Amino acid sequence: MATPKTSPNRLPFTELMSLIPLPPASSENPNPNSVPNGNRHAHVHGERENGGGEERFMSTRPAFDPGQGSAYGGHVFAQSVWAASFSVAEGMVVHNVHGFFPLPGLVDRPYIYSITHLSEGRSYCTRQVNVRQPISPSKPSLKSSSKSSYSSLSSDPTPKFSIEDVQGELGKGHQIEVGVRERYRSVIEGKMPESWPFVPRVDAPWAARATSRYPTPNTFPGLTMHRVNMSPFNTTLPPTTYRQLTYYQPLGPLPPSSPNLHACAHLYASDRNSLYLIPNALHTGAEIRQMGSLSHSVVFHVSSEALLMREGEWWVQESWTPRSGSGRAVHESWIWKLEDGEGEGGRGRDVHIASSWQDGLVRYSEKREEQKQRLLWFQGMRRMGLVGEDICAEEGLPGLGEGKGSGRGGEKL
């Protein structure tokens, strides 16, 4: 059954994505080369933006912290597209987005989104979104948006928007003939989406070990997400056939007049615990040394009307991994709209609305002292008061104030 507790303070998706418009960077700092720790890519776009203007926005709500002190990547991925949507003409809806992640985001400071216009057309337009964060922890304010206080590039999504074909071509197309509910009927038939457990903070055996002793409420903001137990399906299958299903729906209503916000909710869901699927498929989750997303891409296949998330509707992400090795791995998924109606077996039609493709860093070590992903997670959970010293000691963490070195956010290693 689903975890009985959920935090009453979880933010609705609309509020989680809220932005503050900022003045152009050129009005604050005319010299792009003054950006500390910047790279050549950031400087080139700074010169272009100062010459031709830019749109800039700042986040107002912190991203979710899965435990290790760095932000959930789906937040900046989705909010980048939401920021870019304010720079396009009316009727333009995101068609695809490709994001790159050189550094993890931090949860104690806002994101600053700078929008560059790469192309303009009657039916399509493309934007580049450079994302930075202040070097020091801060709350969202105009003061914290000073360009001279930015850290180096943390994300670099490139969304493409398009106007729908109004001449009838939308009716032509194809998708896989057997929908998600039929293919996994043996696992999910007769069960409601909300009957499955909430998606865990981190989908790893050591995290499950901790939360079994220190249960925590579901605090994930923006969406309600439930993870299907696919063990009956996956038991005898090789890694390439391993599957994971995740149901989701938004927290709070989303205005039907903002289809780009609905698309952003799907983008936000697409990254949840994504790379953890790879070690789970390989049964190597206890040996993760280091893991992180390098790039993430999503393509939408349907009209804006088909993207709208109405109250009470559930959507499902079907995920798998086709390849891993040499310290890298690929995560893929299809996102499905579950329509009501009298279809086969009394079910409605399943509509494949989007596909995702993610390239990630996945490294392993059998030495417990080298399993940085696990150690950082327990340190972060200890810092938030969500696990006890007993289990931290069992996991090999030094006591508070001990140890050498530091991890992301100043954690001791």
One Martini backbone bead per residue (centre of mass of N, CA, C, O) as a GRO file, in nm:
protein
  413
    1MET     BB    1   0.103   0.032   0.009
    2ALA     BB    2   0.084   0.342   0.062
    3THR     BB    3   0.212   0.585   0.211
    4PRO     BB    4   0.047   0.738   0.482
    5LYS     BB    5   0.243   0.983   0.442
    6THR     BB    6   0.209   1.344   0.389
    7SER     BB    7   0.290   1.651   0.324
    8PRO     BB    8   0.113   1.961   0.368
    9ASN     BB    9   0.365   2.149   0.221
   10ARG     BB   10   0.323   2.094  -0.065
   11LEU     BB   11   0.373   2.224  -0.368
   12PRO     BB   12   0.235   2.340  -0.620
   13PHE     BB   13   0.325   2.358  -0.943
   14THR     BB   14   0.273   2.655  -1.002
   15GLU     BB   15   0.444   2.760  -0.759
   16LEU     BB   16   0.714   2.612  -0.818
   17MET     BB   17   0.739   2.777  -1.114
   18SER     BB   18   0.782   3.047  -1.020
   19LEU     BB   19   0.857   3.387  -1.142
   20ILE     BB   20   1.099   3.651  -1.187
   21PRO     BB   21   1.151   3.929  -1.343
   22LEU     BB   22   1.435   4.065  -1.514
   23PRO     BB   23   1.671   4.253  -1.603
   24PRO     BB   24   1.900   4.305  -1.806
   25ALA     BB   25   2.233   4.242  -1.782
   26SER     BB   26   2.339   4.510  -1.917
   27SER     BB   27   2.218   4.698  -1.677
   28GLU     BB   28   2.429   4.569  -1.457
   29ASN     BB   29   2.664   4.422  -1.663
   30PRO     BB   30   2.858   4.503  -1.944
   31ASN     BB   31   3.075   4.270  -1.855
   32PRO     BB   32   3.099   3.935  -1.930
   33ASN     BB   33   3.406   3.879  -1.821
   34SER     BB   34   3.317   3.905  -1.500
   35VAL     BB   35   3.246   3.617  -1.479
   36PRO     BB   36   3.287   3.392  -1.250
   37ASN     BB   37   3.379   3.079  -1.354
   38GLY     BB   38   3.351   3.100  -1.638
   39ASN     BB   39   3.292   3.024  -1.975
   40ARG     BB   40   3.305   3.057  -2.307
   41HIS     BB   41   3.008   3.004  -2.356
   42ALA     BB   42   2.900   3.226  -2.165
   43HIS     BB   43   3.048   3.469  -2.300
   44VAL     BB   44   2.929   3.459  -2.581
   45HIS     BB   45   2.633   3.498  -2.488
   46GLY     BB   46   2.678   3.762  -2.343
   47GLU     BB   47   2.747   3.930  -2.593
   48ARG     BB   48   2.486   3.876  -2.747
   49GLU     BB   49   2.287   3.981  -2.531
   50ASN     BB   50   2.406   4.274  -2.508
   51GLY     BB   51   2.350   4.338  -2.815
   52GLY     BB   52   2.020   4.210  -2.823
   53GLY     BB   53   1.921   4.110  -2.574
   54GLU     BB   54   1.707   3.985  -2.296
   55GLU     BB   55   1.564   3.730  -2.100
   56ARG     BB   56   1.486   3.727  -1.742
   57PHE     BB   57   1.483   3.488  -1.463
   58MET     BB   58   1.355   3.390  -1.131
   59SER     BB   59   1.334   3.190  -0.885
   60THR     BB   60   1.119   3.127  -0.574
   61ARG     BB   61   1.170   2.813  -0.540
   62PRO     BB   62   1.289   2.541  -0.417
   63ALA     BB   63   1.435   2.260  -0.475
   64PHE     BB   64   1.451   1.938  -0.450
   65ASP     BB   65   1.591   1.716  -0.195
   66PRO     BB   66   1.683   1.383  -0.196
   67GLY     BB   67   1.967   1.421   0.024
   68GLN     BB   68   2.269   1.521  -0.098
   69GLY     BB   69   2.222   1.860  -0.157
   70SER     BB   70   2.105   1.837  -0.436
   71ALA     BB   71   1.912   1.900  -0.699
   72TYR     BB   72   1.649   1.833  -0.875
   73GLY     BB   73   1.672   1.819  -1.222
   74GLY     BB   74   1.367   1.863  -1.313
   75HIS     BB   75   1.341   2.158  -1.234
   76VAL     BB   76   1.535   2.307  -1.435
   77PHE     BB   77   1.425   2.173  -1.689
   78ALA     BB   78   1.131   2.285  -1.667
   79GLN     BB   79   1.182   2.593  -1.595
   80SER     BB   80   1.327   2.668  -1.855
   81VAL     BB   81   1.076   2.636  -2.036
   82TRP     BB   82   0.895   2.833  -1.887
   83ALA     BB   83   1.072   3.079  -1.937
   84ALA     BB   84   1.080   3.057  -2.252
   85SER     BB   85   0.764   3.092  -2.300
   86PHE     BB   86   0.782   3.419  -2.256
   87SER     BB   87   0.942   3.450  -2.560
   88VAL     BB   88   0.685   3.369  -2.716
   89ALA     BB   89   0.435   3.332  -2.909
   90GLU     BB   90   0.124   3.294  -2.943
   91GLY     BB   91   0.074   2.931  -2.963
   92MET     BB   92   0.338   2.836  -2.856
   93VAL     BB   93   0.466   2.498  -2.821
   94VAL     BB   94   0.641   2.266  -2.694
   95HIS     BB   95   0.832   2.001  -2.862
   96ASN     BB   96   1.139   2.028  -2.758
   97VAL     BB   97   1.420   1.916  -2.534
   98HIS     BB   98   1.769   2.003  -2.450
   99GLY     BB   99   1.985   1.901  -2.184
  100PHE     BB  100   2.267   2.026  -1.984
  101PHE     BB  101   2.490   1.897  -1.696
  102PRO     BB  102   2.778   2.003  -1.548
  103LEU     BB  103   2.610   2.077  -1.280
  104PRO     BB  104   2.478   2.082  -0.986
  105GLY     BB  105   2.230   2.189  -0.805
  106LEU     BB  106   2.112   2.416  -0.557
  107VAL     BB  107   1.886   2.471  -0.267
  108ASP     BB  108   2.007   2.773  -0.141
  109ARG     BB  109   1.933   2.892  -0.438
  110PRO     BB  110   1.864   3.048  -0.714
  111TYR     BB  111   1.756   3.069  -1.040
  112ILE     BB  112   1.902   3.188  -1.351
  113TYR     BB  113   1.736   3.294  -1.653
  114SER     BB  114   1.866   3.300  -1.990
  115ILE     BB  115   1.741   3.420  -2.300
  116THR     BB  116   1.794   3.291  -2.630
  117HIS     BB  117   1.758   3.364  -2.972
  118LEU     BB  118   1.800   3.132  -3.239
  119SER     BB  119   1.497   3.122  -3.367
  120GLU     BB  120   1.260   3.229  -3.631
  121GLY     BB  121   0.909   3.159  -3.708
  122ARG     BB  122   0.591   3.077  -3.797
  123SER     BB  123   0.613   2.765  -3.658
  124TYR     BB  124   0.909   2.813  -3.538
  125CYS     BB  125   1.120   2.805  -3.236
  126THR     BB  126   1.438   2.887  -3.067
  127ARG     BB  127   1.593   2.826  -2.746
  128GLN     BB  128   1.826   2.949  -2.506
  129VAL     BB  129   1.921   2.833  -2.167
  130ASN     BB  130   2.085   2.998  -1.919
  131VAL     BB  131   2.209   2.861  -1.607
  132ARG     BB  132   2.230   3.007  -1.280
  133GLN     BB  133   2.404   3.072  -0.965
  134PRO     BB  134   2.478   3.185  -0.686
  135ILE     BB  135   2.753   3.150  -0.494
  136SER     BB  136   2.573   3.227  -0.262
  137PRO     BB  137   2.354   3.199  -0.038
  138SER     BB  138   1.999   3.270  -0.118
  139LYS     BB  139   1.733   3.466  -0.172
  140PRO     BB  140   1.495   3.579  -0.360
  141SER     BB  141   1.622   3.863  -0.546
  142LEU     BB  142   1.746   4.130  -0.709
  143LYS     BB  143   2.023   4.113  -0.573
  144SER     BB  144   2.079   3.800  -0.651
  145SER     BB  145   2.101   3.877  -0.982
  146SER     BB  146   2.379   3.945  -1.008
  147LYS     BB  147   2.609   3.863  -1.247
  148SER     BB  148   2.875   3.872  -1.059
  149SER     BB  149   2.743   3.617  -0.869
  150TYR     BB  150   2.789   3.387  -1.049
  151SER     BB  151   2.808   3.085  -1.138
  152SER     BB  152   2.852   2.844  -1.324
  153LEU     BB  153   2.716   2.654  -1.537
  154SER     BB  154   2.423   2.428  -1.477
  155SER     BB  155   2.256   2.476  -1.750
  156ASP     BB  156   2.143   2.398  -2.119
  157PRO     BB  157   1.868   2.446  -2.255
  158THR     BB  158   1.684   2.358  -2.579
  159PRO     BB  159   1.398   2.480  -2.684
  160LYS     BB  160   1.116   2.392  -2.896
  161PHE     BB  161   0.870   2.567  -3.075
  162SER     BB  162   0.516   2.535  -3.184
  163ILE     BB  163   0.267   2.538  -3.426
  164GLU     BB  164  -0.011   2.406  -3.501
  165ASP     BB  165  -0.171   2.215  -3.720
  166VAL     BB  166  -0.474   2.342  -3.900
  167GLN     BB  167  -0.503   2.119  -4.169
  168GLY     BB  168  -0.530   1.800  -4.051
  169GLU     BB  169  -0.245   1.643  -3.998
  170LEU     BB  170  -0.285   1.534  -3.700
  171GLY     BB  171  -0.439   1.256  -3.789
  172LYS     BB  172  -0.151   1.163  -3.873
  173GLY     BB  173  -0.022   0.842  -3.762
  174HIS     BB  174   0.173   0.663  -3.503
  175GLN     BB  175   0.185   0.372  -3.280
  176ILE     BB  176   0.190   0.156  -3.063
  177GLU     BB  177  -0.061  -0.078  -3.040
  178VAL     BB  178   0.020  -0.160  -2.748
  179GLY     BB  179  -0.045  -0.060  -2.453
  180VAL     BB  180   0.053  -0.025  -2.127
  181ARG     BB  181  -0.187  -0.180  -1.987
  182GLU     BB  182  -0.164  -0.442  -2.154
  183ARG     BB  183   0.144  -0.520  -2.116
  184TYR     BB  184   0.092  -0.482  -1.772
  185ARG     BB  185  -0.157  -0.640  -1.658
  186SER     BB  186  -0.031  -0.849  -1.451
  187VAL     BB  187   0.039  -0.599  -1.248
  188ILE     BB  188  -0.210  -0.357  -1.266
  189GLU     BB  189  -0.460  -0.504  -1.251
  190GLY     BB  190  -0.696  -0.374  -1.016
  191LYS     BB  191  -0.515  -0.112  -0.969
  192MET     BB  192  -0.453   0.177  -0.826
  193PRO     BB  193  -0.228   0.421  -0.841
  194GLU     BB  194  -0.253   0.499  -0.519
  195SER     BB  195  -0.170   0.198  -0.412
  196TRP     BB  196   0.103   0.276  -0.451
  197PRO     BB  197   0.389   0.379  -0.371
  198PHE     BB  198   0.579   0.619  -0.325
  199VAL     BB  199   0.826   0.773  -0.446
  200PRO     BB  200   1.132   0.769  -0.366
  201ARG     BB  201   1.388   0.967  -0.310
  202VAL     BB  202   1.562   0.695  -0.350
  203ASP     BB  203   1.632   0.412  -0.578
  204ALA     BB  204   1.781   0.236  -0.328
  205PRO     BB  205   1.875   0.000  -0.103
  206TRP     BB  206   1.994   0.199   0.115
  207ALA     BB  207   1.738   0.376   0.133
  208ALA     BB  208   1.541   0.152   0.213
  209ARG     BB  209   1.688   0.080   0.473
  210ALA     BB  210   1.643   0.356   0.611
  211THR     BB  211   1.322   0.398   0.574
  212SER     BB  212   1.244   0.141   0.742
  213ARG     BB  213   1.353   0.289   1.014
  214TYR     BB  214   1.296   0.599   0.881
  215PRO     BB  215   1.021   0.722   0.823
  216THR     BB  216   0.901   0.932   0.556
  217PRO     BB  217   0.750   1.173   0.417
  218ASN     BB  218   0.600   1.304   0.142
  219THR     BB  219   0.782   1.596  -0.014
  220PHE     BB  220   0.719   1.609  -0.303
  221PRO     BB  221   0.680   1.849  -0.533
  222GLY     BB  222   0.402   1.920  -0.772
  223LEU     BB  223   0.374   1.598  -0.744
  224THR     BB  224   0.214   1.285  -0.773
  225MET     BB  225   0.397   0.974  -0.703
  226HIS     BB  226   0.393   0.628  -0.826
  227ARG     BB  227   0.541   0.308  -0.767
  228VAL     BB  228   0.570   0.023  -0.936
  229ASN     BB  229   0.578  -0.316  -0.873
  230MET     BB  230   0.791  -0.505  -1.106
  231SER     BB  231   0.892  -0.787  -1.009
  232PRO     BB  232   0.709  -0.996  -1.164
  233PHE     BB  233   0.827  -0.899  -1.445
  234ASN     BB  234   1.162  -0.885  -1.381
  235THR     BB  235   1.284  -1.146  -1.258
  236THR     BB  236   1.380  -1.303  -1.560
  237LEU     BB  237   1.517  -1.047  -1.681
  238PRO     BB  238   1.704  -0.862  -1.858
  239PRO     BB  239   1.815  -0.541  -1.853
  240THR     BB  240   1.678  -0.455  -2.137
  241THR     BB  241   1.375  -0.556  -2.011
  242TYR     BB  242   1.356  -0.371  -1.797
  243ARG     BB  243   1.090  -0.223  -1.590
  244GLN     BB  244   0.924   0.104  -1.522
  245LEU     BB  245   0.648   0.234  -1.337
  246THR     BB  246   0.494   0.575  -1.328
  247TYR     BB  247   0.278   0.761  -1.156
  248TYR     BB  248   0.103   1.083  -1.233
  249GLN     BB  249   0.016   1.408  -1.079
  250PRO     BB  250  -0.085   1.710  -1.004
  251LEU     BB  251  -0.051   1.974  -0.785
  252GLY     BB  252  -0.299   2.112  -0.857
  253PRO     BB  253  -0.414   2.325  -1.076
  254LEU     BB  254  -0.404   2.372  -1.433
  255PRO     BB  255  -0.421   2.592  -1.671
  256PRO     BB  256  -0.558   2.552  -1.991
  257SER     BB  257  -0.412   2.826  -2.109
  258SER     BB  258  -0.120   2.659  -2.026
  259PRO     BB  259   0.042   2.425  -2.199
  260ASN     BB  260   0.340   2.469  -2.105
  261LEU     BB  261   0.290   2.389  -1.810
  262HIS     BB  262   0.207   2.100  -1.867
  263ALA     BB  263   0.468   2.017  -2.007
  264CYS     BB  264   0.647   2.075  -1.755
  265ALA     BB  265   0.528   1.848  -1.582
  266HIS     BB  266   0.640   1.622  -1.761
  267LEU     BB  267   0.936   1.702  -1.735
  268TYR     BB  268   0.952   1.677  -1.426
  269ALA     BB  269   0.886   1.364  -1.425
  270SER     BB  270   1.113   1.235  -1.625
  271ASP     BB  271   1.364   1.246  -1.383
  272ARG     BB  272   1.270   1.044  -1.174
  273ASN     BB  273   1.502   0.825  -1.080
  274SER     BB  274   1.630   0.739  -1.351
  275LEU     BB  275   1.931   0.617  -1.309
  276TYR     BB  276   1.849   0.394  -1.096
  277LEU     BB  277   1.755   0.181  -1.300
  278ILE     BB  278   2.024   0.058  -1.383
  279PRO     BB  279   2.120  -0.083  -1.114
  280ASN     BB  280   1.855  -0.238  -1.083
  281ALA     BB  281   1.886  -0.408  -1.347
  282LEU     BB  282   2.190  -0.511  -1.241
  283HIS     BB  283   2.217  -0.544  -0.929
  284THR     BB  284   2.411  -0.258  -0.829
  285GLY     BB  285   2.303  -0.054  -0.602
  286ALA     BB  286   2.530  -0.112  -0.370
  287GLU     BB  287   2.782   0.007  -0.587
  288ILE     BB  288   2.760   0.306  -0.595
  289ARG     BB  289   2.971   0.579  -0.656
  290GLN     BB  290   2.858   0.744  -0.922
  291MET     BB  291   2.593   0.987  -1.018
  292GLY     BB  292   2.476   1.151  -1.332
  293SER     BB  293   2.350   1.384  -1.534
  294LEU     BB  294   2.431   1.508  -1.868
  295SER     BB  295   2.161   1.445  -2.037
  296HIS     BB  296   1.829   1.569  -2.162
  297SER     BB  297   1.547   1.438  -2.356
  298VAL     BB  298   1.237   1.574  -2.509
  299VAL     BB  299   0.950   1.453  -2.698
  300PHE     BB  300   0.664   1.565  -2.847
  301HIS     BB  301   0.361   1.408  -3.022
  302VAL     BB  302   0.133   1.618  -2.950
  303SER     BB  303  -0.103   1.809  -2.875
  304SER     BB  304  -0.190   2.042  -2.646
  305GLU     BB  305  -0.452   1.902  -2.559
  306ALA     BB  306  -0.305   1.620  -2.484
  307LEU     BB  307  -0.132   1.759  -2.236
  308LEU     BB  308  -0.354   1.804  -2.053
  309MET     BB  309  -0.408   1.823  -1.691
  310ARG     BB  310  -0.660   1.679  -1.531
  311GLU     BB  311  -0.858   1.624  -1.289
  312GLY     BB  312  -0.782   1.282  -1.188
  313GLU     BB  313  -0.556   1.226  -1.375
  314TRP     BB  314  -0.341   0.977  -1.513
  315TRP     BB  315   0.003   0.914  -1.556
  316VAL     BB  316   0.270   0.733  -1.745
  317GLN     BB  317   0.596   0.597  -1.695
  318GLU     BB  318   0.808   0.419  -1.923
  319SER     BB  319   1.105   0.241  -1.829
  320TRP     BB  320   1.455   0.206  -1.952
  321THR     BB  321   1.761   0.017  -2.061
  322PRO     BB  322   1.984  -0.037  -2.343
  323ARG     BB  323   2.262   0.090  -2.201
  324SER     BB  324   2.587   0.002  -2.051
  325GLY     BB  325   2.916   0.143  -1.983
  326SER     BB  326   3.208   0.293  -1.908
  327GLY     BB  327   3.045   0.492  -1.698
  328ARG     BB  328   2.778   0.465  -1.872
  329ALA     BB  329   2.424   0.562  -1.945
  330VAL     BB  330   2.088   0.473  -2.056
  331HIS     BB  331   1.773   0.648  -2.053
  332GLU     BB  332   1.434   0.550  -2.119
  333SER     BB  333   1.103   0.686  -2.233
  334TRP     BB  334   0.748   0.672  -2.193
  335ILE     BB  335   0.457   0.874  -2.224
  336TRP     BB  336   0.122   0.836  -2.084
  337LYS     BB  337  -0.214   0.854  -2.175
  338LEU     BB  338  -0.512   0.780  -1.983
  339GLU     BB  339  -0.793   0.691  -2.122
  340ASP     BB  340  -1.116   0.693  -2.130
  341GLY     BB  341  -1.330   0.415  -2.198
  342GLU     BB  342  -1.432   0.173  -2.454
  343GLY     BB  343  -1.211  -0.057  -2.465
  344GLU     BB  344  -1.005  -0.290  -2.424
  345GLY     BB  345  -1.116  -0.434  -2.138
  346GLY     BB  346  -1.256  -0.141  -2.054
  347ARG     BB  347  -1.050   0.044  -2.177
  348GLY     BB  348  -0.885   0.292  -2.280
  349ARG     BB  349  -0.673   0.479  -2.445
  350ASP     BB  350  -0.327   0.480  -2.516
  351VAL     BB  351  -0.113   0.771  -2.521
  352HIS     BB  352   0.176   0.866  -2.685
  353ILE     BB  353   0.326   1.181  -2.591
  354ALA     BB  354   0.632   1.089  -2.504
  355SER     BB  355   0.999   1.112  -2.520
  356SER     BB  356   1.303   0.985  -2.365
  357TRP     BB  357   1.664   1.085  -2.324
  358GLN     BB  358   1.948   0.964  -2.124
  359ASP     BB  359   2.268   1.073  -2.015
  360GLY     BB  360   2.499   0.898  -1.790
  361LEU     BB  361   2.668   0.872  -1.488
  362VAL     BB  362   2.803   0.535  -1.401
  363ARG     BB  363   2.958   0.423  -1.103
  364TYR     BB  364   3.163   0.171  -0.943
  365SER     BB  365   3.204   0.007  -0.609
  366GLU     BB  366   3.304  -0.233  -0.361
  367LYS     BB  367   3.395   0.001  -0.186
  368ARG     BB  368   3.246   0.167   0.063
  369GLU     BB  369   3.438   0.427   0.079
  370GLU     BB  370   3.365   0.487  -0.251
  371GLN     BB  371   3.044   0.539  -0.203
  372LYS     BB  372   2.941   0.849  -0.251
  373GLN     BB  373   2.635   0.844  -0.298
  374ARG     BB  374   2.564   0.718  -0.023
  375LEU     BB  375   2.718   0.907   0.173
  376LEU     BB  376   2.579   1.175   0.089
  377TRP     BB  377   2.294   1.089   0.158
  378PHE     BB  378   2.335   1.037   0.462
  379GLN     BB  379   2.439   1.319   0.529
  380GLY     BB  380   2.187   1.473   0.435
  381MET     BB  381   1.981   1.324   0.615
  382ARG     BB  382   2.117   1.405   0.878
  383ARG     BB  383   2.099   1.713   0.843
  384MET     BB  384   1.765   1.685   0.826
  385GLY     BB  385   1.675   1.460   1.045
  386LEU     BB  386   1.600   1.154   0.893
  387VAL     BB  387   1.839   1.019   1.047
  388GLY     BB  388   2.042   0.825   1.240
  389GLU     BB  389   2.347   0.750   1.391
  390ASP     BB  390   2.334   0.445   1.369
  391ILE     BB  391   2.312   0.414   1.054
  392CYS     BB  392   2.556   0.589   0.985
  393ALA     BB  393   2.762   0.402   1.117
  394GLU     BB  394   2.690   0.148   0.948
  395GLU     BB  395   2.769   0.311   0.670
  396GLY     BB  396   3.058   0.467   0.751
  397LEU     BB  397   3.022   0.725   0.902
  398PRO     BB  398   3.127   0.980   1.050
  399GLY     BB  399   3.113   1.172   1.289
  400LEU     BB  400   3.044   1.461   1.398
  401GLY     BB  401   3.337   1.644   1.298
  402GLU     BB  402   3.448   1.435   1.118
  403GLY     BB  403   3.671   1.396   0.885
  404LYS     BB  404   3.752   1.440   0.536
  405GLY     BB  405   3.659   1.670   0.359
  406SER     BB  406   3.418   1.760   0.098
  407GLY     BB  407   3.109   1.813  -0.025
  408ARG     BB  408   2.830   1.901  -0.134
  409GLY     BB  409   2.760   2.167   0.080
  410GLY     BB  410   2.998   2.083   0.304
  411GLU     BB  411   3.030   1.790   0.335
  412LYS     BB  412   3.154   1.530   0.489
  413LEU     BB  413   3.405   1.252   0.399
   0.00000   0.00000   0.00000
